[in-house]
Amino acid sequence: MKAARVLPVFSAAYAVIYLVAMYENLALATYYPRLRQWFALTVTDLPKSAGPAMYWYGWIATAAIGGAVVALLALALPERPLARFMAVASWAAPLGAVLVIAFLLRGWFLA
């Protein structure tokens, strides 16, 4: 397994999967700082006294596992066509994901 072949696939897949996980709130874990408790998957039915939830850790875990799976599956593809595609996708996918996330969170930045 060559890192030069797998890492660009991982980075592109990670960015896209993170975007989907954030938008759809697909977290593998939820942390409630006020309660100092971790919960598996996305938890939204606690009382308001529990305070705000932190889904970021779960989104990162979801994207990391998804990116690793996609990168391992990419090893089964022929190397030459994949290299051409990944030359563009390894920078275009993260850039596109950042732009979409900035658009989705524009309310935080615009008064």
Helices and strands as residue ranges (DSSP letters): H 3-24, E 29-32, E 37-40, G 48-50, H 56-74, H 79-104, H 106-109
